[in-house]
Amino acid sequence: MRRLLDSFETAVSPSYRIFGLVDTSVDTYSPHADRTKWLLSAPGMVYLQVPPQVLRASVRLESWSTAPPASDASWSGAEDVEVELPEGELALETIDGGQQEIPLVLPSSGLYRMRWQWIFNRERGRFTSPLAGIREPLPMPPGLEEKVSGTDQYCLIQIWRTAAG
């Protein structure tokens, strides 16, 4: 039976149009990834590309025992990724701000699946895609207004283990 193990909420100021969730045991770097995708990943790290208009983002992290239920909310975007977390100790990272350790409890180290979902603040105007080769306005569906209040973007990151380390 799936259950929410832990959660943590914070805010982050992206730099160079990205912020990431990293395992504190790895040497982080900007992964050489497909810049046409929202999520850039490598062992021990996942970065989200954000529009240049995003100066501050609210982030909610959730640790689940198994895959969480699908959200019925409308999101501006969503992607899943699988990543190896060698120690399972996490931090949010920005290029300018470095790492901010987060007290999210994961069951152990190992292979994890992450579901990233995000929405932009409709009251802050239009947001344009940060993806390589695409500079079009992004969808901003109604709903979740209370989540983006005071920030430009709200991001929900759900994490669950797929294999033990």
Buried (B, 14 or more C-beta within 10 A) or exposed (E): EEEEBBBBEEEBBBBEBBBBBBBBEBEBEEBEBEEEEBBBBBEBBBBBBBBEBBEEBBBBBBBBEEEBEEEEEEBBBBBEBEBBBBBBBBBBBBBEEEBBEBEBEBBEBBEBBBBBBBBBBBEBEEBEBBBEEEEEEBEBEEEBEEBBEEBBBBBBBBBBBEEEB
